[in-house]
Amino acid sequence: MKVKELNKEEIIKQYEISGDIMLRATLEGDYKKNNKEGKKLTEIFKQFEVNKELAMSCLSELMNSNNLVIKTKGAAYCLALNLMVDVAENLLAEISNDPKNGIFGFNAKMVLKVWHENGKIEIYQKKNK
């Protein structure tokens, strides 16, 4: 399913909406709601894969969000796209090292662990053709 391409403002707005839902869903243990919103963000990531300029513009803003889900997703997407790697690594380390971040700190720690072990982050399963 091809999703319509979004502009920067639409992407930031969608991240804010999905990030808030995912934050609450995670704390409430509602994995279905969390996964549903995650799929929306994966579609945006696919747009970033083909438009690195848009990705840079959006991701630098997303990593400055007050929402830990948005910050972590933004940093993970940077690593997956090999953009702003130092900034992303530092942000993930900062999130993971703060004990008050709980499960969100653990998520950031796991992203860094996979990045360091595999040298890459895969946001979605690519289909074999």
Residue frames as a rotation matrix with the C-alpha (Angstrom) as fourth column:
MET 1
0.574 0.819 0.000 0.00
0.819 -0.574 0.000 0.00
0.000 0.000 -1.000 0.00
LYS 2
-0.491 -0.724 0.485 1.49
0.729 -0.646 -0.226 3.32
0.477 0.243 0.845 -1.08
VAL 3
0.249 0.517 -0.819 0.81
0.866 -0.498 -0.051 6.12
-0.434 -0.696 -0.572 1.36
LYS 4
0.787 0.056 0.614 0.60
0.419 -0.778 -0.467 9.68
0.452 0.625 -0.636 0.10
GLU 5
-0.270 -0.960 -0.080 3.78
0.805 -0.180 -0.565 11.63
0.528 -0.217 0.821 0.54
LEU 6
0.716 0.491 -0.496 3.71
0.697 -0.549 0.462 14.11
-0.045 -0.676 -0.736 3.36
ASN 7
0.329 -0.627 0.707 5.46
0.042 -0.738 -0.674 17.46
0.943 0.251 -0.216 3.66
LYS 8
-0.661 -0.736 -0.146 7.60
0.183 0.031 -0.983 18.42
0.727 -0.677 0.114 6.66
GLU 9
-0.605 0.480 0.635 4.74
-0.771 -0.552 -0.317 20.02
0.198 -0.682 0.704 8.62
GLU 10
0.474 0.827 -0.301 2.49
-0.741 0.560 0.370 16.99
0.475 0.048 0.879 8.07
ILE 11
0.113 -0.540 -0.834 5.30
0.198 0.835 -0.514 14.62
0.974 -0.107 0.202 9.12
ILE 12
-0.857 -0.451 0.250 6.04
-0.109 -0.316 -0.942 16.53
0.504 -0.835 0.222 12.32
LYS 13
-0.227 0.867 0.444 2.31
-0.962 -0.270 0.035 16.67
0.150 -0.419 0.895 13.16
GLN 14
0.567 0.431 -0.702 1.90
-0.409 0.887 0.213 12.92
0.715 0.167 0.679 12.51
TYR 15
-0.332 -0.779 -0.531 4.91
0.261 0.466 -0.846 12.19
0.907 -0.419 0.049 14.72
GLU 16
-0.804 0.067 0.591 3.46
-0.531 -0.528 -0.663 14.29
0.268 -0.846 0.460 17.54
ILE 17
0.236 0.969 0.073 0.09
-0.946 0.212 0.244 12.50
0.221 -0.127 0.967 17.30
SER 18
0.579 -0.038 -0.815 1.57
-0.116 0.985 -0.128 9.00
0.807 0.169 0.566 16.96
GLY 19
-0.496 -0.863 -0.095 4.28
0.045 0.084 -0.995 9.65
0.867 -0.498 -0.002 19.54
ASP 20
-0.515 0.395 0.761 1.74
-0.845 -0.385 -0.372 10.71
0.146 -0.834 0.532 22.16
ILE 21
0.600 0.779 -0.182 -0.42
-0.753 0.627 0.200 7.66
0.270 0.017 0.963 21.43
MET 22
0.349 -0.549 -0.760 2.61
0.063 0.823 -0.565 5.34
0.935 0.149 0.321 21.53
LEU 23
-0.685 -0.584 0.436 3.85
-0.351 -0.260 -0.900 6.83
0.638 -0.769 -0.027 24.80
ARG 24
-0.143 0.732 0.666 0.48
-0.985 -0.038 -0.171 6.25
-0.100 -0.681 0.726 26.49
ALA 25
0.706 0.445 -0.551 0.01
-0.561 0.826 -0.052 2.84
0.432 0.346 0.833 24.85
THR 26
-0.136 -0.849 -0.511 3.42
-0.047 0.521 -0.852 1.68
0.990 -0.092 -0.111 26.07
LEU 27
-0.797 -0.173 0.579 2.69
-0.535 -0.243 -0.809 2.77
0.280 -0.954 0.102 29.64
GLU 28
0.065 0.926 0.373 -0.74
-0.957 0.164 -0.240 1.09
-0.284 -0.341 0.896 29.48
GLY 29
-0.581 -0.383 0.719 0.60
-0.229 0.924 0.307 -2.10
-0.781 0.014 -0.624 27.87
ASP 30
0.565 0.823 0.058 -1.58
-0.084 0.128 -0.988 -1.66
-0.821 0.553 0.141 24.76
TYR 31
-0.438 -0.873 0.215 0.76
0.096 0.192 0.977 -3.19
-0.894 0.448 -0.001 22.19
LYS 32
-0.036 0.494 0.869 -1.90
0.952 0.281 -0.120 -3.26
-0.303 0.823 -0.481 19.46
LYS 33
0.913 0.379 -0.151 -2.37
0.340 -0.911 -0.232 0.49
-0.225 0.160 -0.961 19.59
ASN 34
0.298 -0.899 -0.320 1.39
-0.287 -0.404 0.869 0.98
-0.911 -0.167 -0.378 19.79
ASN 35
-0.455 -0.477 0.752 1.98
0.481 0.579 0.659 -1.24
-0.749 0.661 -0.034 16.72
LYS 36
0.419 0.714 0.561 -0.76
0.885 -0.184 -0.427 0.52
-0.202 0.676 -0.709 14.73
GLU 37
0.922 -0.115 -0.369 0.89
-0.107 -0.993 0.040 3.90
-0.371 0.002 -0.928 15.27
GLY 38
0.007 -0.991 0.136 4.35
-0.148 0.134 0.980 2.44
-0.989 -0.027 -0.146 14.64
LYS 39
-0.070 0.041 0.997 3.23
0.862 0.505 0.040 1.33
-0.501 0.862 -0.070 11.17
LYS 40
0.899 0.416 0.140 2.31
0.434 -0.796 -0.421 4.92
-0.064 0.439 -0.896 10.34
LEU 41
0.627 -0.730 -0.273 5.79
-0.485 -0.639 0.596 6.06
-0.610 -0.242 -0.755 11.31
THR 42
-0.158 -0.658 0.736 7.38
0.318 0.672 0.669 3.26
-0.935 0.340 0.103 9.28
GLU 43
0.476 0.397 0.784 5.61
0.867 -0.064 -0.494 4.63
-0.146 0.916 -0.375 6.20
ILE 44
0.969 -0.205 -0.134 7.18
-0.208 -0.978 -0.006 8.01
-0.130 0.033 -0.991 6.91
PHE 45
0.186 -0.951 0.246 10.57
-0.246 0.197 0.949 6.31
-0.951 -0.237 -0.197 7.27
LYS 46
0.067 -0.108 0.992 10.11
0.807 0.591 0.010 4.83
-0.587 0.799 0.127 3.78
GLN 47
0.903 0.243 0.355 9.61
0.403 -0.765 -0.502 8.36
0.150 0.596 -0.789 2.49
PHE 48
0.702 -0.707 -0.086 12.83
-0.483 -0.562 0.672 9.40
-0.524 -0.429 -0.736 4.26
GLU 49
0.152 -0.669 0.727 14.69
0.367 0.722 0.587 6.58
-0.918 0.177 0.355 2.49
VAL 50
0.155 -0.037 0.987 14.02
0.988 0.030 -0.154 8.19
-0.024 0.999 0.041 -0.89
ASN 51
0.534 0.048 0.844 14.24
0.239 -0.966 -0.097 11.83
0.811 0.254 -0.527 0.24
LYS 52
-0.019 -0.669 -0.743 17.29
0.950 0.220 -0.223 12.31
0.313 -0.710 0.631 2.48
GLU 53
-0.770 -0.223 0.597 16.94
0.142 -0.973 -0.181 16.10
0.622 -0.054 0.781 2.43
LEU 54
0.186 0.925 0.331 13.44
-0.455 -0.217 0.864 15.83
0.871 -0.311 0.380 3.90
ALA 55
0.551 -0.043 -0.833 14.72
0.562 0.757 0.333 13.25
0.616 -0.652 0.442 6.38
MET 56
-0.520 -0.836 -0.176 17.49
0.735 -0.333 -0.590 15.57
0.435 -0.436 0.788 7.63
SER 57
-0.621 0.335 0.709 15.09
-0.283 -0.939 0.196 18.46
0.731 -0.079 0.678 8.01
CYS 58
0.446 0.895 0.004 12.49
-0.399 0.194 0.896 16.43
0.801 -0.401 0.444 9.91
LEU 59
0.464 -0.251 -0.849 14.76
0.591 0.802 0.085 14.24
0.660 -0.542 0.521 12.01
SER 60
-0.680 -0.726 0.105 16.77
0.417 -0.501 -0.758 17.10
0.603 -0.471 0.643 13.49
GLU 61
-0.388 0.638 0.665 13.47
-0.691 -0.679 0.248 18.58
0.610 -0.363 0.705 14.70
LEU 62
0.578 0.676 -0.457 12.07
-0.253 0.681 0.687 15.26
0.776 -0.282 0.565 15.92
MET 63
0.002 -0.661 -0.750 15.15
0.681 0.550 -0.484 14.54
0.733 -0.510 0.451 18.02
ASN 64
-0.893 -0.284 0.349 14.45
-0.008 -0.765 -0.644 17.77
0.449 -0.578 0.681 19.93
SER 65
0.062 0.998 -0.024 10.94
-0.133 0.032 0.991 16.66
0.989 -0.059 0.135 20.90
ASN 66
-0.310 -0.063 0.949 9.89
-0.936 -0.157 -0.316 16.50
0.169 -0.986 -0.010 24.55
ASN 67
0.732 0.651 0.201 8.39
-0.664 0.748 0.000 13.05
-0.150 -0.133 0.980 23.87
LEU 68
-0.119 -0.856 0.503 10.83
-0.636 0.455 0.623 10.17
-0.762 -0.246 -0.599 24.51
VAL 69
0.298 0.286 0.911 9.17
0.436 0.808 -0.397 7.95
-0.849 0.515 0.115 21.89
ILE 70
0.992 0.107 0.069 9.61
0.114 -0.493 -0.863 10.61
-0.058 0.863 -0.501 19.20
LYS 71
0.467 -0.884 -0.025 13.21
-0.849 -0.456 0.266 11.33
-0.247 -0.103 -0.964 20.24
THR 72
-0.139 -0.521 0.842 14.12
-0.296 0.833 0.467 7.63
-0.945 -0.184 -0.270 20.22
LYS 73
0.559 0.408 0.722 12.39
0.553 0.465 -0.691 6.96
-0.618 0.786 0.034 16.89
GLY 74
0.962 -0.201 -0.187 14.08
-0.273 -0.764 -0.585 10.00
-0.025 0.614 -0.789 15.35
ALA 75
0.140 -0.974 0.179 17.51
-0.881 -0.040 0.472 8.88
-0.453 -0.224 -0.863 16.54
ALA 76
-0.044 -0.098 0.994 16.92
0.105 0.989 0.102 5.27
-0.993 0.109 -0.033 15.41
TYR 77
0.843 0.398 0.360 15.85
0.400 -0.018 -0.916 6.53
-0.359 0.917 -0.174 11.98
CYS 78
0.681 -0.679 -0.275 19.05
-0.722 -0.685 -0.098 8.59
-0.121 0.265 -0.956 11.77
LEU 79
-0.210 -0.784 0.584 21.12
-0.577 0.582 0.574 5.49
-0.790 -0.216 -0.574 12.44
ALA 80
0.216 0.383 0.898 19.12
0.414 0.797 -0.439 3.45
-0.884 0.467 0.013 9.93
LEU 81
0.948 0.193 0.254 19.67
0.312 -0.401 -0.861 6.12
-0.064 0.896 -0.440 7.28
ASN 82
0.062 -0.995 -0.078 23.28
0.996 0.057 0.068 6.83
-0.063 -0.082 0.995 8.31
LEU 83
0.133 0.064 0.989 22.46
0.296 -0.955 0.023 10.50
0.946 0.290 -0.146 8.95
MET 84
0.182 -0.069 0.981 23.63
-0.706 -0.704 0.082 12.58
0.685 -0.707 -0.177 11.93
VAL 85
0.320 -0.058 -0.946 25.03
0.250 0.968 0.025 9.39
0.914 -0.244 0.324 13.49
ASP 86
-0.712 -0.667 -0.220 27.00
0.398 -0.125 -0.909 11.09
0.579 -0.735 0.354 16.30
VAL 87
-0.635 0.565 0.526 24.01
-0.702 -0.707 -0.087 13.20
0.323 -0.425 0.846 17.35
ALA 88
0.362 0.835 -0.414 21.72
-0.590 0.550 0.591 10.14
0.721 0.030 0.692 17.30
GLU 89
0.018 -0.439 -0.898 24.15
0.458 0.802 -0.383 7.98
0.889 -0.405 0.216 19.29
ASN 90
-0.905 -0.400 0.144 24.63
0.093 -0.517 -0.851 10.69
0.415 -0.757 0.505 21.91
LEU 91
-0.326 0.873 0.364 20.89
-0.862 -0.432 0.266 11.24
0.389 -0.227 0.893 22.24
LEU 92
0.473 0.499 -0.726 20.18
-0.235 0.866 0.442 7.52
0.849 -0.038 0.527 22.63
ALA 93
-0.365 -0.687 -0.629 22.96
0.546 0.389 -0.742 7.21
0.754 -0.614 0.233 25.24
GLU 94
-0.876 0.079 0.476 21.53
-0.350 -0.783 -0.514 10.19
0.332 -0.617 0.714 27.13
ILE 95
0.116 0.993 0.025 18.01
-0.845 0.085 0.528 8.69
0.523 -0.083 0.849 27.11
SER 96
0.446 0.065 -0.893 19.23
0.072 0.992 0.108 5.23
0.892 -0.112 0.437 28.10
ASN 97
-0.521 -0.773 -0.362 21.42
0.466 0.097 -0.880 6.52
0.715 -0.627 0.309 30.95
ASP 98
-0.657 0.362 0.662 18.61
-0.644 -0.726 -0.242 8.39
0.393 -0.585 0.710 32.71
PRO 99
-0.970 0.214 -0.119 16.94
0.245 0.869 -0.430 5.99
0.011 -0.446 -0.895 35.18
LYS 100
-0.474 0.850 -0.231 13.72
-0.152 -0.337 -0.929 8.01
-0.867 -0.405 0.289 35.26
ASN 101
-0.381 0.302 -0.874 13.11
-0.922 -0.196 0.334 7.13
-0.071 0.933 0.354 31.59
GLY 102
0.053 0.487 0.872 12.20
-0.521 0.758 -0.391 3.54
-0.852 -0.434 0.294 32.53
ILE 103
0.336 0.183 0.924 11.06
0.490 0.803 -0.337 1.40
-0.804 0.567 0.181 29.57
PHE 104
0.998 0.053 0.030 11.84
0.054 -0.550 -0.834 4.25
-0.027 0.834 -0.551 27.16
GLY 105
0.337 -0.940 0.058 15.44
-0.894 -0.300 0.333 4.30
-0.296 -0.164 -0.941 28.36
PHE 106
-0.065 -0.284 0.957 15.58
-0.076 0.957 0.279 0.54
-0.995 -0.055 -0.084 27.87
ASN 107
0.773 0.406 0.488 14.28
0.449 0.194 -0.872 0.96
-0.449 0.893 -0.033 24.30
ALA 108
0.837 -0.515 -0.182 16.98
-0.541 -0.732 -0.414 3.53
0.080 0.445 -0.892 23.56
LYS 109
0.030 -0.845 0.534 19.61
-0.752 0.333 0.569 1.19
-0.659 -0.418 -0.625 25.06
MET 110
0.207 0.125 0.970 18.43
0.297 0.937 -0.184 -1.68
-0.932 0.327 0.156 22.81
VAL 111
0.992 0.104 0.066 18.62
0.099 -0.355 -0.930 0.50
-0.074 0.929 -0.362 19.68
LEU 112
0.473 -0.881 -0.011 22.22
-0.881 -0.473 0.025 1.40
-0.027 -0.002 -1.000 20.58
LYS 113
-0.003 -0.444 0.896 23.06
-0.417 0.815 0.403 -2.24
-0.909 -0.372 -0.188 21.35
VAL 114
0.602 0.297 0.741 21.79
0.491 0.594 -0.637 -3.42
-0.629 0.748 0.212 17.94
TRP 115
0.962 -0.259 -0.087 23.59
-0.248 -0.697 -0.673 -0.53
0.113 0.669 -0.734 16.22
HIS 116
0.225 -0.947 0.230 26.90
-0.942 -0.152 0.299 -1.35
-0.248 -0.284 -0.926 17.88
GLU 117
-0.046 -0.215 0.975 26.59
-0.178 0.963 0.204 -5.12
-0.983 -0.164 -0.083 17.37
ASN 118
0.324 0.317 0.891 25.33
0.706 0.546 -0.451 -5.09
-0.629 0.776 -0.047 13.77
GLY 119
-0.735 -0.635 -0.238 26.54
0.361 -0.663 0.655 -1.73
-0.574 0.396 0.717 12.48
LYS 120
-0.833 0.538 0.126 23.04
-0.131 -0.414 0.901 -1.08
0.537 0.734 0.415 11.15
ILE 121
-0.639 0.759 0.123 19.43
-0.147 0.036 -0.989 -0.64
-0.755 -0.650 0.088 12.18
GLU 122
-0.882 0.459 0.103 16.56
0.240 0.251 0.938 -2.09
0.405 0.852 -0.332 10.18
ILE 123
-0.760 0.633 0.146 13.27
-0.606 -0.609 -0.511 -0.30
-0.234 -0.477 0.847 10.68
TYR 124
0.418 0.900 0.124 11.17
-0.738 0.416 -0.532 -2.83
-0.531 0.131 0.838 8.76
GLN 125
-0.122 -0.348 0.929 11.49
0.198 0.909 0.366 -6.20
-0.973 0.228 -0.042 7.09
LYS 126
-0.297 -0.032 -0.954 12.30
-0.850 -0.446 0.280 -5.71
-0.435 0.894 0.105 3.44
LYS 127
0.646 0.614 0.454 10.40
-0.299 0.751 -0.589 -8.08
-0.702 0.245 0.669 1.14
ASN 128
-0.536 -0.790 0.299 12.46
-0.054 0.386 0.921 -10.40
-0.843 0.477 -0.249 -1.05
LYS 129
0.335 0.649 -0.683 11.54
-0.752 -0.252 -0.609 -10.09
-0.567 0.718 0.403 -4.71
